[in-house]
């Protein structure tokens, strides 16, 4: 079951289960599905992230794509992490137009609540 885990300072660890209605429309609808995705991300990170990347629009996708490269050793150069280096996309298209084209244009994409302003 998909669950939302909160650690409350006033009580012990509590697990809140999502309703079946919510789970039926969730991107990841069960803890088993989550566990499988997590295991794939650990055992085959390149394959996992390539599969995720295939859901997006790309303006430029080179023949050879290194999914992730990194250096955390300052003696070997600047510390850096690079994802899909050499690829180009249009984030505005991915977060707006692509969603509309998938039939999601009638759903709210983002709620912004500004507290303290009337």
C-alpha positions in Angstrom: 0.0 0.0 0.0 1.1 3.5 -0.8 1.7 5.3 2.5 2.7 8.7 3.6 5.1 8.7 6.6 5.2 11.6 9.0 7.3 11.9 12.0 5.5 14.0 14.6 7.3 15.4 17.5 4.2 14.9 19.7 3.7 11.2 18.9 5.4 8.0 17.8 5.9 7.3 14.1 2.6 7.1 12.4 1.7 5.7 9.0 -1.1 7.3 7.1 -2.5 5.2 4.3 -3.8 6.8 1.1 -7.4 6.1 0.1 -8.0 3.6 -2.7 -9.3 6.5 -4.8 -6.1 8.4 -4.5 -4.0 5.2 -5.1 -5.9 4.5 -8.3 -4.7 7.7 -9.9 -1.2 7.9 -8.3 1.9 7.6 -10.4 3.2 4.9 -8.0 0.2 3.1 -6.6 1.7 0.6 -4.1 4.7 0.1 -1.9 5.6 -3.0 -3.9 5.7 -0.8 -7.1 7.9 1.7 -5.2 10.2 -1.0 -4.0 10.7 -2.4 -7.5 11.5 1.1 -8.9 13.9 1.8 -6.0 15.7 -1.5 -6.6 16.0 -0.8 -10.3 17.4 2.7 -9.5 20.1 1.1 -7.3 20.9 -1.9 -9.4 20.7 -0.2 -12.9 20.8 3.6 -12.4 21.6 4.3 -16.0 18.7 2.2 -17.3 16.4 3.6 -14.7 17.1 7.2 -15.5 17.1 6.6 -19.3 13.6 5.2 -18.9 12.6 8.3 -17.0 14.2 10.6 -19.6 12.2 8.9 -22.4 9.0 10.5 -20.9 10.3 14.0 -21.8 10.7 16.0 -25.0 14.3 16.5 -26.0 15.5 19.2 -28.5 18.9 17.5 -28.8 19.8 13.9 -27.9 23.4 13.1 -28.9 24.3 9.6 -30.3 26.3 8.8 -27.1 24.7 9.9 -23.9 26.3 9.6 -20.5 23.4 9.5 -18.1 25.4 10.7 -15.0 29.0 11.6 -14.4 30.4 13.1 -11.2 33.6 14.0 -9.4 33.6 14.5 -5.6 37.4 14.4 -5.4 38.8 17.9 -5.4 42.3 16.6 -6.2 40.9 15.4 -9.6 39.3 18.7 -10.5 36.2 20.7 -9.7 33.5 18.9 -7.7 30.5 18.4 -10.1 27.6 16.2 -11.0 26.4 16.1 -14.6 23.1 14.6 -15.8 22.5 13.9 -19.4 25.4 16.1 -20.4 25.0 17.3 -24.0 21.3 16.9 -24.1 18.9 19.9 -24.5 15.3 20.2 -23.6 12.7 22.9 -23.2 11.3 22.7 -19.6 8.4 25.0 -20.3 7.3 22.6 -23.1 7.8 19.6 -20.8 5.8 21.0 -17.8 3.0 22.7 -19.8 2.5 21.6 -23.4 3.5 18.0 -23.0 1.0 17.6 -20.2 -1.8 19.3 -22.2 -1.0 17.0 -25.2 -1.3 14.0 -22.8 -4.9 15.1 -22.0 -4.1 16.6 -18.6 -4.9 20.2 -19.6 -7.9 20.4 -17.3 -6.0 19.4 -14.2 -4.3 21.9 -11.8 -0.5 21.7 -12.2 0.5 23.9 -9.3 -1.1 25.5 -6.3 0.5 28.5 -4.8 -0.7 29.7 -1.4 0.7 33.0 -0.3 0.2 33.3 3.5 -0.1 36.7 5.2 -1.2 38.6 2.0 -4.8 39.6 1.6 
